[in-house]
C-alpha cells in the first residue's frame, strides 16, 4: 500500500492530519473507531485513478490530536469542514463507516450544501441506549486505568466478521496495528464523544442527495436491521449487503466495496 504525504490542518484545539490520493472529483473517506486512514487505503487505491480521495485521521485517531474533552460529533463535523477548506474542496461525496457515519449525520445537519452524495457504511442513526452509553463510559475509564490492549483485543470479535477472523489473520493484525496508534486518552475521549451523540433518525428524512447504504452480513454491531431503518427513512437510498464481512466491511472485502462505491460515484 502507498505511503502518502500527511497534510496537517489546525481545527479548533486539535491538529487534524489527512492524506490525498489520486485525481478527479473529490471523495472524502471517513474510517471507523478505533482505526485510521489506513483502513480505506485498499479501496482508495482502486478508486484513485478516477477520483481525488481525501483520507483524514479523525480526531483522536491515527496521527490526529484529540484536543480537550470528549471528541464530540460537533467537533468531528467541524474537523471535516476544515479539511475540506484546506484541500480546496467546496462540495464532495462523503463516505463514512461507523463513527464516520455518526460524524456525517452531524456534518449534514451543519453543512449539507457541501455534500454531493453520501455513503453510510456499517453505521446506525439512533443514539446509544442508556446501557450502550454506560458501556462506552466504562470502556473509557478502563482504557485510562488498564491501558488499551485489553479493549482492542475485546473489540476484534465485534468488529471483524467470523469469516475474516478465521481466514485472514493478516487483516486481524492490520486492524490491531491501526488501533494501537490510539493512546488511552484518545480512546477515552472518542468513546465519551460517541456516548454524547444525538439521535439522527429524524435527520434521515432530510437527506435528499444520492445515498448508498452498506453493511456486512456478519456485522453484529449495526448490521442489516440498522441499514434497513436508514433505507426506509432516506428517500431513494440503495442498500447493499457485503458477504463474509463484519463491521469493518471495506477493510474485510475491499474489492467488493470498491466496486460498489465506483458504481455509486459514477452514477452521481
C-alpha positions in Angstrom: 0.0 0.0 0.0 1.1 3.5 -0.8 2.7 5.7 1.9 1.0 9.1 1.4 2.3 12.5 2.4 0.4 13.7 5.5 -1.2 17.1 5.4 -1.8 19.0 8.7 -4.5 21.4 9.5 -5.5 23.1 12.8 -9.1 22.6 13.7 -10.2 24.1 17.0 -8.0 22.7 19.7 -6.6 19.8 17.7 -4.3 19.2 14.7 -6.0 17.0 12.1 -3.9 15.0 9.7 -5.2 13.8 6.3 -3.8 12.2 3.1 -4.7 12.7 -0.6 -4.6 10.0 -3.2 -5.5 10.3 -6.9 -7.0 13.0 -9.2 -10.6 13.8 -10.2 -13.8 14.7 -8.3 -13.2 14.8 -4.6 -14.4 11.9 -2.3 -13.9 12.0 1.4 -13.5 8.7 3.2 -14.0 8.5 7.0 -12.8 5.5 8.8 -14.4 3.7 11.9 -13.3 3.7 15.5 -10.6 2.7 16.6 -8.9 2.7 13.2 -7.4 5.4 11.0 -6.9 6.4 7.3 -5.1 3.1 6.5 -8.5 1.4 6.8 -9.5 2.9 3.5 -6.2 2.5 1.5 -7.1 -0.7 -0.3 -10.4 0.9 -1.6 -8.8 4.3 -2.2 -6.0 2.9 -4.3 -8.6 1.2 -6.6 -10.6 4.4 -7.0 -7.7 6.9 -7.1 -7.4 6.6 -10.9 -10.8 8.4 -11.3 -11.2 10.3 -8.0 -9.3 12.5 -5.6 -9.6 10.5 -2.4 -9.3 12.5 0.9 -8.4 10.3 3.8 -8.5 12.1 7.2 -7.5 10.6 10.5 -10.5 11.5 12.6 -9.8 13.5 15.8 -8.2 11.2 18.4 -7.3 8.5 15.8 -4.1 7.8 13.9 -1.9 10.9 13.7 -4.7 13.4 14.6 -4.8 15.0 18.0 -7.8 14.5 20.3 -8.0 18.0 21.8 -9.6 18.8 25.1 -12.6 16.9 26.4 -14.8 14.5 24.6 -14.4 14.2 20.8 -18.0 15.0 20.0 -19.7 14.7 16.7 -19.8 18.5 16.5 -16.0 18.6 16.7 -15.7 15.9 14.1 -18.0 17.7 11.7 -16.0 20.9 12.2 -12.8 19.0 11.5 -14.2 17.6 8.2 -15.2 21.1 7.1 -11.6 22.4 8.0 -10.1 19.5 6.0 -12.3 20.4 3.0 -11.3 24.0 3.2 -7.6 23.2 3.5 -7.9 20.8 0.5 -9.7 23.4 -1.6 -13.0 21.5 -1.7 -16.3 23.2 -1.8 -18.5 20.1 -2.2 -17.7 16.4 -2.2 -19.1 12.9 -1.9 -18.6 11.8 1.7 -18.4 8.2 2.8 -18.2 7.1 6.5 -18.0 3.9 8.4 -19.4 3.5 11.9 -18.2 6.7 13.8 -17.6 8.1 10.3 -21.3 7.8 9.7 -22.2 9.4 13.0 -20.0 12.3 12.1 -21.7 12.6 8.7 -25.1 12.9 10.3 -23.8 15.9 12.2 -22.0 17.2 9.1 -25.2 17.0 7.1 -27.1 19.0 9.8 -24.5 21.8 9.7 -23.1 21.7 6.1 -25.5 19.9 3.9 -24.7 22.3 1.0 -21.2 20.8 0.9 -22.5 17.2 0.4 -22.8 15.9 -3.2 -23.6 12.3 -2.2 -23.5 10.2 1.0 -22.2 6.7 1.7 -23.2 5.3 5.1 -21.4 2.1 5.9 -21.8 -0.2 8.9 -23.4 2.6 10.9 -26.7 3.5 12.6 -28.9 6.5 13.1 -30.2 6.0 16.7 -28.4 7.4 19.7 -26.9 5.0 22.2 -29.3 3.3 24.6 -28.6 4.0 28.3 -26.9 0.6 28.5 -24.7 1.2 25.5 -23.8 4.7 26.7 -22.8 3.4 30.1 -20.7 0.7 28.4 -18.8 3.4 26.4 -18.1 5.4 29.6 -16.9 2.3 31.4 -14.7 1.4 28.4 -13.3 5.0 28.6 -12.4 4.6 32.2 -11.0 1.1 31.7 -8.7 2.3 29.0 -7.3 5.1 31.3 -6.9 2.7 34.2 -5.7 -0.5 32.5 -4.4 0.6 29.1 -5.8 0.0 25.7 -4.7 -3.5 24.8 -7.4 -5.5 26.6 -10.0 -3.2 25.0 -8.6 -3.6 21.5 -8.4 -7.4 21.9 -12.0 -7.5 23.1 -13.1 -5.4 20.0 -11.7 -7.8 17.4 -14.6 -10.3 17.5 -17.1 -7.5 17.5 -15.5 -5.5 14.6 -14.4 -8.3 12.2 -16.7 -10.9 10.8 -16.3 -14.6 11.7 -15.0 -15.4 8.2 -12.3 -12.7 8.4 -11.2 -13.8 11.8 -10.9 -17.5 10.7 -9.3 -17.0 7.3 -7.5 -13.6 7.2 -5.0 -13.3 10.2 -3.3 -10.5 8.2 -6.4 -8.4 8.4 -6.8 -9.1 12.1 -3.2 -8.0 12.7 -3.7 -5.0 10.4 -6.7 -3.9 12.4 -4.8 -4.2 15.7 -1.9 -2.2 14.2 -4.3 0.7 13.4 -5.9 0.5 16.9 -2.6 0.6 18.7 -1.9 4.1 17.3 -4.5 5.4 19.8 -3.5 6.3 23.3 -5.7 5.6 26.4 -6.7 9.3 26.4 -7.6 9.1 22.7 -9.8 6.0 23.3 -11.4 7.6 26.4 -12.3 10.9 24.7 -13.6 9.3 21.5 -15.8 6.9 23.4 -17.1 9.8 25.5 -17.9 11.8 22.4 -19.8 8.9 20.8 -21.8 8.4 24.0 -23.0 12.1 23.7 -24.1 11.9 20.1 -27.6 12.9 19.1 -30.3 10.7 17.8 -30.2 11.1 14.0 -33.3 9.1 12.9 -35.3 12.3 12.2 -32.2 13.7 10.3 -32.5 10.7 7.8 -35.8 12.1 6.4 -34.0 15.4 5.4 -31.3 13.7 3.4 -32.0 14.5 -0.3 -28.8 13.6 -2.0 -27.8 10.2 -3.6 -27.2 7.8 -0.7 -25.6 4.4 -0.6 -26.0 2.2 2.5 -23.6 -0.6 3.0 -23.4 -3.3 5.7 -21.9 -6.7 6.3 -23.8 -9.9 6.6 -21.7 -10.8 9.6 -21.9 -7.3 11.2 -23.1 -7.9 14.8 -22.9 -4.2 15.9 -25.1 -2.5 13.3 -25.9 -4.9 10.6 -28.9 -5.2 8.2 -31.6 -4.1 10.6 -29.9 -0.7 11.2 -29.2 -0.3 7.5 -32.8 -1.2 6.6 -34.0 1.5 9.1 -31.9 4.1 7.2 -33.1 2.8 3.8 -36.7 3.3 4.9 -36.1 6.9 6.0 -33.8 8.2 3.3 -35.8 8.6 0.1 -34.2 6.8 -2.9 -31.4 5.3 -1.0 -29.8 2.0 -2.0 -28.9 -0.8 0.4 -26.1 -3.3 -0.3 -25.0 -6.2 1.9 -21.4 -7.4 1.7 -21.0 -11.2 2.0 -18.5 -12.6 4.5 -17.9 -9.2 6.2 -18.5 -7.8 9.6 -18.5 -4.2 11.0 -15.3 -3.4 9.1 -16.7 -4.4 5.7 -14.5 -2.1 3.5 -11.4 -3.5 5.3 -12.5 -7.0 5.1 -13.8 -7.0 1.5 -12.2 -4.0 -0.2 -12.7 -5.3 -3.8 -16.4 -5.7 -3.4 -16.9 -2.4 -1.5 -14.6 -0.6 -4.0 -16.7 -1.9 -6.9 -19.9 -0.8 -5.2 -18.5 2.7 -4.5 -17.2 3.1 -8.0 -20.7 2.3 -9.5 -22.3 4.6 -7.0 -20.0 7.5 -7.7 -20.2 7.0 -11.4 -24.0 7.3 -11.3 -23.6 10.6 -9.4 
